[in-house]
């Protein structure tokens, strides 16, 4: 089980998405990849679809100022998802390991979300 996290500072440009996917994610081939500052709204999530990633979870609210995503390559079992405007919490089992992953994205002017 390998987990990587990356602050992408926005993925709105196709060339940048290509570089993140091809040069970073596929090169290191983690089981779980967490992205920060995607700068997507809920309407842009389709841009995160990548061949080989089984599950993609994204939370950003309605603003293009924040955004977090969790991409999972492995077939997972019993994942429980709690997705709100600016955070994602995933609990479950991957490769027979119990995991809990929380990704929070907070704009400097917003209060921390209650989980």
C-alpha angles and dihedrals in degrees: 000000000000127000126192130180128199135182101220098182091219134335100208095116118076093220092055092048089051092051093048092049101039103031103033114020099037093040093058095031099204122185090228126025122190119199125198129199097015089161090212128136120217088268091061098055092102087072089069095063109119128175110253097027108110099192132024124187123185135178128180111131115226098309130092091216100087140008140157131206136189118202120193123193101181126078102259130200130218099357114180113200127201107183122175134160098291108009143052125201119190124186125178147082128302122175088352091302122120110230140183118190124181121186116186126185117189126177110224091247095051129084120246112268119246112240 
